Amino acid sequence: MTVKIFVLTDIPSPYQTEIFNEIASDSCELHVGYLRGADPSRRWSEVKINHESTALDAGSDKLSQVTKVVRDSDFAVFNYYRHPHAEKLIYQRANEQRPWCFWGERPGFRKPEWVGRVLRHWKLKPLRLSTAPIWCIGRFAVDQYKREFGSRRTYVNLPYFSDLDRFQVDTPGINGAKRDRVFLFSGALTRRKGVDVLARAFEQLAREERNVMLRILGDGPLRKDLETILAPVADRVQFVGFKDWSELPKQYATADVLCVPSRYDGWGLVVPEGLAAGLPVIATDRMGSALEFIRTGYNGWTVRAGSLSALMNAMRQAVSLSVEDLSLLSANARESVRDHTLQHGAQRFVQYANEAVANWRS
């Protein structure tokens, strides 16, 4: 029997769209409810939606339409809860006592953490009072959800997946043709992403080493602050600005090492993307994807979040690598995400949905 799956999430980002398109091509019927048809602050180009979907902000009748879809589905997945429509649909599904789950990143990042716990205790009351499974985005999330929601339910590790095949391009930085070792940052220029720590680390590193460069890919409120920090070494810094997601593989191919110094990030698709591009990755111990994939000295370095000295130490090690050693780390990087494919993610999604339906107990 073909299982009918409903998913509620926030917006049709390129990454969400491509995984849902892949899931819909598998052995299931999928309908995705998007709470918002778009986020005006995001500048991505649109990706064609090849699955049944409804944008709940597209008209006053959309909520009632989605309510019926939820009622008719065999399994409902809620990837968002801090919205009145999400609360209503979660309560509806829980009251019907039919199979559903919550799918989320690790909670508890924002300070003070007790505020977040109280909010989840209130907003996710139907989850707390049920035995519905929790799909956790990475092992980092599994541990925290178990602490908050107890052991009387099933937890599975289902992280985000994206099309990593598009990053399988040659990386010119590791063939010895370039003199400089190029560090790349890709993301929003915000404090949460830790780009300010990277700027301070690179400014100091560039005083020690002449053969280093930093490329900053992205835009955000810290742009002017970064320019000020990096002014003494501006000749070795390039601000690339915003690039659409389809342009990222070419950008990654210009670098030797990817720096992802986030102070916290529930997952972080940039890490598996960098690894797939053959870039050793320097990332922090407060990132789900870093803890999932990175092994220090094998395919990159995991450093303490917010630590300038730890980040600098890893960058120094990256600079000191021979071309041969860098090539080995590059090969290891690609191998470490070889099975993290869009197809594998879709298969796991459908598998877990079928298992949840078969094992459901209200």
C-alpha positions, 0 to 999 in steps of 0.5 A, a space after each residue: 500500500 502506498 503511504 500518504 504523507 503530509 509534511 508541515 514546514 516553514 518555506 519552500 527553500 531550495 533545499 527543502 524543495 529538492 528533498 521533497 521532490 525526491 521523496 515524492 518520486 519515491 513510493 509514497 504520496 506526499 503533500 507539503 504544507 508551507 506556512 509561508 510561500 516565501 521569505 522576503 529576507 531570503 534571496 534564493 532563486 526559486 526551485 520548481 516544486 514537483 510535489 503536491 503542496 499548499 502555501 498556507 499564506 496564499 489565501 484564507 481558505 488554505 488552512 481549511 484545505 490543509 486541515 482536510 489533507 492532514 485528516 486524510 493522510 496516513 502519517 503527518 510530519 511537523 517540522 515547525 511549531 511556532 506558528 498558530 497554524 502549526 499549533 492548530 494542525 498539531 493539536 488536530 492530529 494529536 486529538 485524532 490519535 493517528 500516526 504523526 511525528 515531530 521533526 526538528 533540529 536540536 533545541 536549546 541553543 538560544 539564551 537563556 535556555 530555560 526560556 526555550 524549554 518553557 516555550 517548548 513545554 507549552 507549545 509542544 504539549 501534544 508531543 509531550 503528552 503523547 508517544 509520537 516519535 521524534 525525528 531528530 536532525 542529527 545525533 546532536 539533536 537526539 541527545 537533547 530531545 531525549 533529555 527534554 521529552 523522555 524515553 517512552 518514544 522512538 527517536 530516529 536520526 534523520 538529518 537534512 539532505 541536499 544534492 551533493 552531486 553538484 559539488 563534485 567538481 575539481 578543486 584547483 587549490 589542492 593541485 599545487 598550482 596556486 601559491 596561496 592557501 585559500 580559506 572560504 566562509 559561506 553563510 550569513 554575515 551574522 554573529 551566530 555564524 561566528 564570522 566575526 571570530 573568523 575575521 579576527 583569527 584571519 587578521 592575526 594569521 595573515 600577520 604570521 603567514 603571507 601565503 593565505 587568503 580569505 574569501 567571504 561568501 555571503 552578506 549580512 549586518 556584520 559586513 562593515 564590522 568585518 571590513 574594519 577588522 580585516 582592514 590591515 590585511 585587506 589585500 588578502 581578503 575578498 568579499 564575494 557577496 551573496 551568491 545563489 545556491 546554484 552558484 555555490 559549487 563554483 565558489 567552493 572550487 576556488 578554495 582549499 579549506 572551508 571555515 564554518 565557525 558558527 556559535 551554534 547551528 542545529 545542523 548546517 548544510 554548508 558542512 556536508 556541501 564543503 566536504 562533498 566539494 573536497 574541502 577539509 572543513 573547520 567547524 565548531 562543536 555546536 553544529 549538528 553536521 560538524 559533530 556528525 561528519 568531521 573527524 579532526 585530522 581526517 577530513 577537517 577540524 572540530 574546534 570549540 565554538 567562539 574560541 579565537 585561539 582554537 580556530 587559529 590553531 586549526 587554521 595554522 594546521 591547515 596552512 602547514 599541510 603539504 600539498 600531498 597531505 591536503 589532497 589526502 584530507 580532500 579525498 577523505 572529505 569526499 568519502 565521508 559524505 559519499 552516502 549522504 545523498 538526496 536519494 538515500 535521504 528520501 529512502 530513509 524518510 519513507 522508511 521511517 514513515 512506514 515504520 511509524 505507521 506500522 508501530 503506531 500506538 496512540 
